[in-house]
Amino acid sequence: MSSPQDRDVPMEDQGQGQGQGQGQDPHQLFLDADHDSAIGEEERDILSTSSLRSSVYQFRRENGRTYNRYGDRGKSPWDLDHAGADHAADYVLPNDAHCLLMETFGPGLTACGVENNRDVQRVLDVGTGTGCWALEFADNHPEATVTGVDISLVQPTSNPPNLSFELWDVEKQWEYDYKFDLIFSRMMTGAISQWRKFVRQSFDNLNPGGYLEVQDISFHLRSLGGNLPEDSALAQWTRYMLEASIRLGAPLDSIDCVRDIMIDTGFEDVQQKSYVWPMNPWSRIPHYERLGSWIVQDFTTSLTGISVALFTRGLGWTPTELEVFLVGVREDMHDESTRAWWPLYVPCISFDY
């Protein structure tokens, strides 16, 4: 698999190098434990929610699905047939995204624990989706001003006084009149194509001592013991998805490079935390078994919506060809004998709490 052209930062071995957290990689902790117990836009163009034109609510149809038309972001592969599904998390996990992500990265709202710092006064939630994270942060921190931004207007209209939502494409130039203490982004894989630009603009728009945290999945499916055959439908699907995303300019493994980009940009005290999503409930560790049950349900239910734009736009498949192929993918996703799992990473600025 070739690397995307803009991936000019070499990927280091996860769990090694500058800025890593102390102790053993949580991926390895999971694997070791389970191996013993488991078998088997040119101008900013920000529109506030109080002054939106009707055109903001216009969408386009493709292969029987609804996609965003805001600005030039029609390239986004995530459709809107589930509320707020303009990036991976809200599509794959349309109703339960926030709860699942809190179960994964929690118990706090940030993996680095920065929400415990009451000096955080201005917060930007990038790719806010349905706004659950921003709402909870605003409720928990009435002293902070929270702004959630997205390219789709799917957030609630009744909000705490310290929370606002804005329609905005973060790939365009940022022109805020103030800076932030925390910039937060999660599960934006496939939605951001210029991660180096995103990190630079985050750096330029943070107050001294500010925090950037990115939570995301890497689309390199792994299996414990190598039990997932390379020629299986599931393994082929992950390779096709990654290949198509690279062709379309927004690789589904971009998170692999974000930590290095943060360091190169000038962020200090960068650490990276590692997490695991089992493909299904094959793990006998209760926490991971619970996550696996959640993941397989959401992936299999939303599989066509996850795949159709990438396969048709990026690989030239027809919707019919795709549906035939996905029958085997769904079967493999339920196969606990493969012991397959997804790696997730959170590069963030360390916070001692």
Contacts in CASP RR format, 6 or more apart in sequence:
PFRMAT RR
TARGET T0000
AUTHOR 0000-0000-0000
METHOD contacts of the structure
MODEL  1
MSSPQDRDVPMEDQGQGQGQGQGQDPHQLFLDADHDSAIGEEERDILSTS
SLRSSVYQFRRENGRTYNRYGDRGKSPWDLDHAGADHAADYVLPNDAHCL
LMETFGPGLTACGVENNRDVQRVLDVGTGTGCWALEFADNHPEATVTGVD
ISLVQPTSNPPNLSFELWDVEKQWEYDYKFDLIFSRMMTGAISQWRKFVR
QSFDNLNPGGYLEVQDISFHLRSLGGNLPEDSALAQWTRYMLEASIRLGA
PLDSIDCVRDIMIDTGFEDVQQKSYVWPMNPWSRIPHYERLGSWIVQDFT
TSLTGISVALFTRGLGWTPTELEVFLVGVREDMHDESTRAWWPLYVPCIS
FDY
1 239 0 8 1.000
1 242 0 8 1.000
1 243 0 8 1.000
1 246 0 8 1.000
2 246 0 8 1.000
3 246 0 8 1.000
4 246 0 8 1.000
4 249 0 8 1.000
4 251 0 8 1.000
4 254 0 8 1.000
6 193 0 8 1.000
6 194 0 8 1.000
6 195 0 8 1.000
6 196 0 8 1.000
7 251 0 8 1.000
7 254 0 8 1.000
7 257 0 8 1.000
8 196 0 8 1.000
9 257 0 8 1.000
9 260 0 8 1.000
9 261 0 8 1.000
9 264 0 8 1.000
10 260 0 8 1.000
11 256 0 8 1.000
11 257 0 8 1.000
11 260 0 8 1.000
12 260 0 8 1.000
14 25 0 8 1.000
14 27 0 8 1.000
14 256 0 8 1.000
14 272 0 8 1.000
14 274 0 8 1.000
14 343 0 8 1.000
14 345 0 8 1.000
15 21 0 8 1.000
15 25 0 8 1.000
15 272 0 8 1.000
15 274 0 8 1.000
18 263 0 8 1.000
18 270 0 8 1.000
19 259 0 8 1.000
19 263 0 8 1.000
19 269 0 8 1.000
19 270 0 8 1.000
19 271 0 8 1.000
19 272 0 8 1.000
19 350 0 8 1.000
20 271 0 8 1.000
20 272 0 8 1.000
21 271 0 8 1.000
21 272 0 8 1.000
21 273 0 8 1.000
21 350 0 8 1.000
25 274 0 8 1.000
26 273 0 8 1.000
26 274 0 8 1.000
26 275 0 8 1.000
26 276 0 8 1.000
27 274 0 8 1.000
27 275 0 8 1.000
27 276 0 8 1.000
27 343 0 8 1.000
30 276 0 8 1.000
30 283 0 8 1.000
30 285 0 8 1.000
30 288 0 8 1.000
30 341 0 8 1.000
31 224 0 8 1.000
33 285 0 8 1.000
34 224 0 8 1.000
34 283 0 8 1.000
34 284 0 8 1.000
34 285 0 8 1.000
34 288 0 8 1.000
34 339 0 8 1.000
35 224 0 8 1.000
37 284 0 8 1.000
37 285 0 8 1.000
38 224 0 8 1.000
38 282 0 8 1.000
38 283 0 8 1.000
38 284 0 8 1.000
38 285 0 8 1.000
38 339 0 8 1.000
40 282 0 8 1.000
40 336 0 8 1.000
40 337 0 8 1.000
40 339 0 8 1.000
41 71 0 8 1.000
41 72 0 8 1.000
41 168 0 8 1.000
41 169 0 8 1.000
41 171 0 8 1.000
41 172 0 8 1.000
41 173 0 8 1.000
42 172 0 8 1.000
42 173 0 8 1.000
43 172 0 8 1.000
43 173 0 8 1.000
43 175 0 8 1.000
44 168 0 8 1.000
44 172 0 8 1.000
44 173 0 8 1.000
44 174 0 8 1.000
44 175 0 8 1.000
45 71 0 8 1.000
45 168 0 8 1.000
45 169 0 8 1.000
45 172 0 8 1.000
46 149 0 8 1.000
46 166 0 8 1.000
46 167 0 8 1.000
46 168 0 8 1.000
47 53 0 8 1.000
47 56 0 8 1.000
47 166 0 8 1.000
47 167 0 8 1.000
47 168 0 8 1.000
48 164 0 8 1.000
48 166 0 8 1.000
48 167 0 8 1.000
49 153 0 8 1.000
49 155 0 8 1.000
49 157 0 8 1.000
49 164 0 8 1.000
49 165 0 8 1.000
49 166 0 8 1.000
49 167 0 8 1.000
52 153 0 8 1.000
52 167 0 8 1.000
56 70 0 8 1.000
56 153 0 8 1.000
56 167 0 8 1.000
57 153 0 8 1.000
58 69 0 8 1.000
59 66 0 8 1.000
59 67 0 8 1.000
59 68 0 8 1.000
59 69 0 8 1.000
59 80 0 8 1.000
60 66 0 8 1.000
60 67 0 8 1.000
60 69 0 8 1.000
60 74 0 8 1.000
61 67 0 8 1.000
62 79 0 8 1.000
62 309 0 8 1.000
62 312 0 8 1.000
63 308 0 8 1.000
63 309 0 8 1.000
63 312 0 8 1.000
63 319 0 8 1.000
65 79 0 8 1.000
65 81 0 8 1.000
65 305 0 8 1.000
65 308 0 8 1.000
65 309 0 8 1.000
66 79 0 8 1.000
66 80 0 8 1.000
66 81 0 8 1.000
67 74 0 8 1.000
67 76 0 8 1.000
67 79 0 8 1.000
67 80 0 8 1.000
67 309 0 8 1.000
68 74 0 8 1.000
68 76 0 8 1.000
68 80 0 8 1.000
68 86 0 8 1.000
68 151 0 8 1.000
68 152 0 8 1.000
70 151 0 8 1.000
70 152 0 8 1.000
70 167 0 8 1.000
70 169 0 8 1.000
71 151 0 8 1.000
71 169 0 8 1.000
72 169 0 8 1.000
73 151 0 8 1.000
73 169 0 8 1.000
73 171 0 8 1.000
75 248 0 8 1.000
75 250 0 8 1.000
76 86 0 8 1.000
76 87 0 8 1.000
76 151 0 8 1.000
76 190 0 8 1.000
76 191 0 8 1.000
76 309 0 8 1.000
77 190 0 8 1.000
77 245 0 8 1.000
77 248 0 8 1.000
77 250 0 8 1.000
77 309 0 8 1.000
77 310 0 8 1.000
77 313 0 8 1.000
78 85 0 8 1.000
78 86 0 8 1.000
78 87 0 8 1.000
78 88 0 8 1.000
78 90 0 8 1.000
78 91 0 8 1.000
78 190 0 8 1.000
78 191 0 8 1.000
78 306 0 8 1.000
78 309 0 8 1.000
79 85 0 8 1.000
79 91 0 8 1.000
79 305 0 8 1.000
79 308 0 8 1.000
79 309 0 8 1.000
80 86 0 8 1.000
80 152 0 8 1.000
80 154 0 8 1.000
81 305 0 8 1.000
82 90 0 8 1.000
82 91 0 8 1.000
82 94 0 8 1.000
82 95 0 8 1.000
82 302 0 8 1.000
83 90 0 8 1.000
83 94 0 8 1.000
83 130 0 8 1.000
83 154 0 8 1.000
84 90 0 8 1.000
84 94 0 8 1.000
84 129 0 8 1.000
84 130 0 8 1.000
84 150 0 8 1.000
84 152 0 8 1.000
84 154 0 8 1.000
85 91 0 8 1.000
85 94 0 8 1.000
86 127 0 8 1.000
86 129 0 8 1.000
86 150 0 8 1.000
86 151 0 8 1.000
86 152 0 8 1.000
86 154 0 8 1.000
86 191 0 8 1.000
87 127 0 8 1.000
87 129 0 8 1.000
87 187 0 8 1.000
87 188 0 8 1.000
87 189 0 8 1.000
87 190 0 8 1.000
87 191 0 8 1.000
88 187 0 8 1.000
88 188 0 8 1.000
88 189 0 8 1.000
88 190 0 8 1.000
88 191 0 8 1.000
88 217 0 8 1.000
88 252 0 8 1.000
88 306 0 8 1.000
89 97 0 8 1.000
89 101 0 8 1.000
89 186 0 8 1.000
89 187 0 8 1.000
90 97 0 8 1.000
90 129 0 8 1.000
90 130 0 8 1.000
90 187 0 8 1.000
91 302 0 8 1.000
91 305 0 8 1.000
91 306 0 8 1.000
92 298 0 8 1.000
92 299 0 8 1.000
92 302 0 8 1.000
92 306 0 8 1.000
93 100 0 8 1.000
93 101 0 8 1.000
93 294 0 8 1.000
93 298 0 8 1.000
93 302 0 8 1.000
94 298 0 8 1.000
94 302 0 8 1.000
96 294 0 8 1.000
96 298 0 8 1.000
97 130 0 8 1.000
97 132 0 8 1.000
97 187 0 8 1.000
98 130 0 8 1.000
98 132 0 8 1.000
98 133 0 8 1.000
98 136 0 8 1.000
100 291 0 8 1.000
100 294 0 8 1.000
100 295 0 8 1.000
100 298 0 8 1.000
101 133 0 8 1.000
101 186 0 8 1.000
101 187 0 8 1.000
101 215 0 8 1.000
102 108 0 8 1.000
102 109 0 8 1.000
103 290 0 8 1.000
103 291 0 8 1.000
103 294 0 8 1.000
104 275 0 8 1.000
104 277 0 8 1.000
104 291 0 8 1.000
104 344 0 8 1.000
105 111 0 8 1.000
105 186 0 8 1.000
105 215 0 8 1.000
105 275 0 8 1.000
105 344 0 8 1.000
105 346 0 8 1.000
108 115 0 8 1.000
109 115 0 8 1.000
109 133 0 8 1.000
109 136 0 8 1.000
109 137 0 8 1.000
109 140 0 8 1.000
110 182 0 8 1.000
110 184 0 8 1.000
110 211 0 8 1.000
110 213 0 8 1.000
110 348 0 8 1.000
111 213 0 8 1.000
111 215 0 8 1.000
111 273 0 8 1.000
111 346 0 8 1.000
111 348 0 8 1.000
112 211 0 8 1.000
112 213 0 8 1.000
112 271 0 8 1.000
112 273 0 8 1.000
112 346 0 8 1.000
112 348 0 8 1.000
112 349 0 8 1.000
112 350 0 8 1.000
112 351 0 8 1.000
113 351 0 8 1.000
113 353 0 8 1.000
114 120 0 8 1.000
114 182 0 8 1.000
114 211 0 8 1.000
114 213 0 8 1.000
114 348 0 8 1.000
114 349 0 8 1.000
114 351 0 8 1.000
114 353 0 8 1.000
115 137 0 8 1.000
115 140 0 8 1.000
115 141 0 8 1.000
116 351 0 8 1.000
116 353 0 8 1.000
117 351 0 8 1.000
117 353 0 8 1.000
118 141 0 8 1.000
118 143 0 8 1.000
119 181 0 8 1.000
120 141 0 8 1.000
120 144 0 8 1.000
120 181 0 8 1.000
120 182 0 8 1.000
120 211 0 8 1.000
121 143 0 8 1.000
121 144 0 8 1.000
121 145 0 8 1.000
121 181 0 8 1.000
122 144 0 8 1.000
122 145 0 8 1.000
122 147 0 8 1.000
122 178 0 8 1.000
122 179 0 8 1.000
122 180 0 8 1.000
122 181 0 8 1.000
122 182 0 8 1.000
122 207 0 8 1.000
123 134 0 8 1.000
123 137 0 8 1.000
123 141 0 8 1.000
123 144 0 8 1.000
123 145 0 8 1.000
123 146 0 8 1.000
123 147 0 8 1.000
123 180 0 8 1.000
123 181 0 8 1.000
123 182 0 8 1.000
123 183 0 8 1.000
123 184 0 8 1.000
124 147 0 8 1.000
124 148 0 8 1.000
124 149 0 8 1.000
124 180 0 8 1.000
124 182 0 8 1.000
124 183 0 8 1.000
124 184 0 8 1.000
124 205 0 8 1.000
125 131 0 8 1.000
125 133 0 8 1.000
125 134 0 8 1.000
125 137 0 8 1.000
125 146 0 8 1.000
125 147 0 8 1.000
125 148 0 8 1.000
125 149 0 8 1.000
125 184 0 8 1.000
125 185 0 8 1.000
126 148 0 8 1.000
126 149 0 8 1.000
126 170 0 8 1.000
126 183 0 8 1.000
126 184 0 8 1.000
126 185 0 8 1.000
126 188 0 8 1.000
126 198 0 8 1.000
127 148 0 8 1.000
127 149 0 8 1.000
127 150 0 8 1.000
127 151 0 8 1.000
127 170 0 8 1.000
127 185 0 8 1.000
127 188 0 8 1.000
127 191 0 8 1.000
128 134 0 8 1.000
128 148 0 8 1.000
128 149 0 8 1.000
128 150 0 8 1.000
128 155 0 8 1.000
128 165 0 8 1.000
129 150 0 8 1.000
129 152 0 8 1.000
129 154 0 8 1.000
129 155 0 8 1.000
130 154 0 8 1.000
130 155 0 8 1.000
130 156 0 8 1.000
131 148 0 8 1.000
131 150 0 8 1.000
131 155 0 8 1.000
131 156 0 8 1.000
131 165 0 8 1.000
133 184 0 8 1.000
133 186 0 8 1.000
134 146 0 8 1.000
134 147 0 8 1.000
134 148 0 8 1.000
134 155 0 8 1.000
134 163 0 8 1.000
134 165 0 8 1.000
135 156 0 8 1.000
135 159 0 8 1.000
135 160 0 8 1.000
135 163 0 8 1.000
137 144 0 8 1.000
137 146 0 8 1.000
138 144 0 8 1.000
138 146 0 8 1.000
138 159 0 8 1.000
138 160 0 8 1.000
138 162 0 8 1.000
138 163 0 8 1.000
139 160 0 8 1.000
141 162 0 8 1.000
142 160 0 8 1.000
142 162 0 8 1.000
143 162 0 8 1.000
144 162 0 8 1.000
144 181 0 8 1.000
145 162 0 8 1.000
146 162 0 8 1.000
146 163 0 8 1.000
146 164 0 8 1.000
147 163 0 8 1.000
147 164 0 8 1.000
147 165 0 8 1.000
147 166 0 8 1.000
148 155 0 8 1.000
148 163 0 8 1.000
148 164 0 8 1.000
148 165 0 8 1.000
148 166 0 8 1.000
149 165 0 8 1.000
149 166 0 8 1.000
149 167 0 8 1.000
149 168 0 8 1.000
149 170 0 8 1.000
150 165 0 8 1.000
150 167 0 8 1.000
150 168 0 8 1.000
151 167 0 8 1.000
151 168 0 8 1.000
151 169 0 8 1.000
152 167 0 8 1.000
153 165 0 8 1.000
153 167 0 8 1.000
155 165 0 8 1.000
159 165 0 8 1.000
170 192 0 8 1.000
170 198 0 8 1.000
170 201 0 8 1.000
171 192 0 8 1.000
171 193 0 8 1.000
171 194 0 8 1.000
171 197 0 8 1.000
171 198 0 8 1.000
173 201 0 8 1.000
174 201 0 8 1.000
174 204 0 8 1.000
174 205 0 8 1.000
176 205 0 8 1.000
179 205 0 8 1.000
179 206 0 8 1.000
179 207 0 8 1.000
180 205 0 8 1.000
180 206 0 8 1.000
180 207 0 8 1.000
180 210 0 8 1.000
181 206 0 8 1.000
181 207 0 8 1.000
181 209 0 8 1.000
181 210 0 8 1.000
181 211 0 8 1.000
182 210 0 8 1.000
182 211 0 8 1.000
182 212 0 8 1.000
182 213 0 8 1.000
183 202 0 8 1.000
183 205 0 8 1.000
183 206 0 8 1.000
183 211 0 8 1.000
183 212 0 8 1.000
183 213 0 8 1.000
184 212 0 8 1.000
184 213 0 8 1.000
185 198 0 8 1.000
185 213 0 8 1.000
185 214 0 8 1.000
185 215 0 8 1.000
185 216 0 8 1.000
186 214 0 8 1.000
186 215 0 8 1.000
186 216 0 8 1.000
187 215 0 8 1.000
187 216 0 8 1.000
187 217 0 8 1.000
188 214 0 8 1.000
188 216 0 8 1.000
189 216 0 8 1.000
189 217 0 8 1.000
189 219 0 8 1.000
189 250 0 8 1.000
189 252 0 8 1.000
189 253 0 8 1.000
189 254 0 8 1.000
189 255 0 8 1.000
190 245 0 8 1.000
190 250 0 8 1.000
190 251 0 8 1.000
190 252 0 8 1.000
190 254 0 8 1.000
191 250 0 8 1.000
192 198 0 8 1.000
192 250 0 8 1.000
192 254 0 8 1.000
193 249 0 8 1.000
193 250 0 8 1.000
195 254 0 8 1.000
195 257 0 8 1.000
195 258 0 8 1.000
195 261 0 8 1.000
196 261 0 8 1.000
196 265 0 8 1.000
199 212 0 8 1.000
199 258 0 8 1.000
199 261 0 8 1.000
199 262 0 8 1.000
199 265 0 8 1.000
199 267 0 8 1.000
200 265 0 8 1.000
202 212 0 8 1.000
203 212 0 8 1.000
203 265 0 8 1.000
203 266 0 8 1.000
203 267 0 8 1.000
206 212 0 8 1.000
209 349 0 8 1.000
210 349 0 8 1.000
211 348 0 8 1.000
211 349 0 8 1.000
211 351 0 8 1.000
212 262 0 8 1.000
212 267 0 8 1.000
212 348 0 8 1.000
212 349 0 8 1.000
213 346 0 8 1.000
213 347 0 8 1.000
213 348 0 8 1.000
213 349 0 8 1.000
214 255 0 8 1.000
214 258 0 8 1.000
214 346 0 8 1.000
214 347 0 8 1.000
214 348 0 8 1.000
215 344 0 8 1.000
215 346 0 8 1.000
216 254 0 8 1.000
216 255 0 8 1.000
216 258 0 8 1.000
216 344 0 8 1.000
216 345 0 8 1.000
216 346 0 8 1.000
217 252 0 8 1.000
217 255 0 8 1.000
217 277 0 8 1.000
217 342 0 8 1.000
217 343 0 8 1.000
217 344 0 8 1.000
218 252 0 8 1.000
218 253 0 8 1.000
218 255 0 8 1.000
218 256 0 8 1.000
218 342 0 8 1.000
218 343 0 8 1.000
218 344 0 8 1.000
218 345 0 8 1.000
219 238 0 8 1.000
219 241 0 8 1.000
219 242 0 8 1.000
219 245 0 8 1.000
219 252 0 8 1.000
219 253 0 8 1.000
219 342 0 8 1.000
220 238 0 8 1.000
220 242 0 8 1.000
220 253 0 8 1.000
220 256 0 8 1.000
220 343 0 8 1.000
221 228 0 8 1.000
221 234 0 8 1.000
221 235 0 8 1.000
221 238 0 8 1.000
221 279 0 8 1.000
221 340 0 8 1.000
221 341 0 8 1.000
221 342 0 8 1.000
222 228 0 8 1.000
222 340 0 8 1.000
222 341 0 8 1.000
222 342 0 8 1.000
222 343 0 8 1.000
223 338 0 8 1.000
223 339 0 8 1.000
223 340 0 8 1.000
223 341 0 8 1.000
224 339 0 8 1.000
224 341 0 8 1.000
225 339 0 8 1.000
226 339 0 8 1.000
227 337 0 8 1.000
227 338 0 8 1.000
227 339 0 8 1.000
227 340 0 8 1.000
228 234 0 8 1.000
228 235 0 8 1.000
228 332 0 8 1.000
228 338 0 8 1.000
228 339 0 8 1.000
228 340 0 8 1.000
229 235 0 8 1.000
232 332 0 8 1.000
232 338 0 8 1.000
233 325 0 8 1.000
233 328 0 8 1.000
233 329 0 8 1.000
233 331 0 8 1.000
233 332 0 8 1.000
234 279 0 8 1.000
234 328 0 8 1.000
234 329 0 8 1.000
234 332 0 8 1.000
234 333 0 8 1.000
234 335 0 8 1.000
234 338 0 8 1.000
234 340 0 8 1.000
235 332 0 8 1.000
237 307 0 8 1.000
237 325 0 8 1.000
237 326 0 8 1.000
237 329 0 8 1.000
240 310 0 8 1.000
240 311 0 8 1.000
240 315 0 8 1.000
241 252 0 8 1.000
241 306 0 8 1.000
241 307 0 8 1.000
241 310 0 8 1.000
242 251 0 8 1.000
242 252 0 8 1.000
242 253 0 8 1.000
243 315 0 8 1.000
244 310 0 8 1.000
244 311 0 8 1.000
244 313 0 8 1.000
244 314 0 8 1.000
244 315 0 8 1.000
245 251 0 8 1.000
245 252 0 8 1.000
245 310 0 8 1.000
247 314 0 8 1.000
247 315 0 8 1.000
248 310 0 8 1.000
248 313 0 8 1.000
248 314 0 8 1.000
255 344 0 8 1.000
255 345 0 8 1.000
255 347 0 8 1.000
256 345 0 8 1.000
258 345 0 8 1.000
258 347 0 8 1.000
259 270 0 8 1.000
259 272 0 8 1.000
259 345 0 8 1.000
259 347 0 8 1.000
262 270 0 8 1.000
262 347 0 8 1.000
263 270 0 8 1.000
267 349 0 8 1.000
268 349 0 8 1.000
269 349 0 8 1.000
269 350 0 8 1.000
270 347 0 8 1.000
270 348 0 8 1.000
270 349 0 8 1.000
270 350 0 8 1.000
271 347 0 8 1.000
271 348 0 8 1.000
271 349 0 8 1.000
271 350 0 8 1.000
272 345 0 8 1.000
272 346 0 8 1.000
272 347 0 8 1.000
272 348 0 8 1.000
273 345 0 8 1.000
273 346 0 8 1.000
273 348 0 8 1.000
274 343 0 8 1.000
274 344 0 8 1.000
274 345 0 8 1.000
274 346 0 8 1.000
275 343 0 8 1.000
275 344 0 8 1.000
275 345 0 8 1.000
275 346 0 8 1.000
276 288 0 8 1.000
276 291 0 8 1.000
276 341 0 8 1.000
276 342 0 8 1.000
276 343 0 8 1.000
276 344 0 8 1.000
277 291 0 8 1.000
277 292 0 8 1.000
277 295 0 8 1.000
277 341 0 8 1.000
277 342 0 8 1.000
277 344 0 8 1.000
278 288 0 8 1.000
278 289 0 8 1.000
278 291 0 8 1.000
278 292 0 8 1.000
278 295 0 8 1.000
278 339 0 8 1.000
278 340 0 8 1.000
278 341 0 8 1.000
278 342 0 8 1.000
279 292 0 8 1.000
279 295 0 8 1.000
279 296 0 8 1.000
279 299 0 8 1.000
279 333 0 8 1.000
279 338 0 8 1.000
279 340 0 8 1.000
279 341 0 8 1.000
279 342 0 8 1.000
280 292 0 8 1.000
280 293 0 8 1.000
280 295 0 8 1.000
280 296 0 8 1.000
280 333 0 8 1.000
280 334 0 8 1.000
280 335 0 8 1.000
280 336 0 8 1.000
280 340 0 8 1.000
281 289 0 8 1.000
281 290 0 8 1.000
281 292 0 8 1.000
281 293 0 8 1.000
281 296 0 8 1.000
281 336 0 8 1.000
282 289 0 8 1.000
282 292 0 8 1.000
282 336 0 8 1.000
282 337 0 8 1.000
282 338 0 8 1.000
282 339 0 8 1.000
282 340 0 8 1.000
283 289 0 8 1.000
283 292 0 8 1.000
283 339 0 8 1.000
295 342 0 8 1.000
296 333 0 8 1.000
296 334 0 8 1.000
299 306 0 8 1.000
299 333 0 8 1.000
300 330 0 8 1.000
300 333 0 8 1.000
300 334 0 8 1.000
303 326 0 8 1.000
303 329 0 8 1.000
303 330 0 8 1.000
303 333 0 8 1.000
304 322 0 8 1.000
304 323 0 8 1.000
304 326 0 8 1.000
307 322 0 8 1.000
307 326 0 8 1.000
308 319 0 8 1.000
308 322 0 8 1.000
311 317 0 8 1.000
311 322 0 8 1.000
312 318 0 8 1.000
312 319 0 8 1.000
312 322 0 8 1.000
317 325 0 8 1.000
332 338 0 8 1.000
END
